[in-house]
Amino acid sequence: MAAAIDARSGHVAMFPFTVSDWPLTVSEPLSYRVDSCFLQVQGRLNEQATGVHVYRFDGQHFHLREAVRP
């Protein structure tokens, strides 16, 4: 299980998924930028869908915006 923590308020938002089985060419399945509200996830989510998934973080929750399956 993973989470995002707001450094100012201390609010914790749990990721709504687990991730496994990312490609061998990917060293880190989660990628983000500090100045962005998007999170890119590569691999198998919740032991089901494999691909690249893009989530938008609204400050409280993560919302799936796009899923690209191979």
Secondary structure, 3 states (H helix, E strand, C coil): CCEEECCCCCCEEECCCCEECCCCCCCCCEEECCCCCEEEEEEEECCCEEEEEEEEECCCCEEEEEEECC
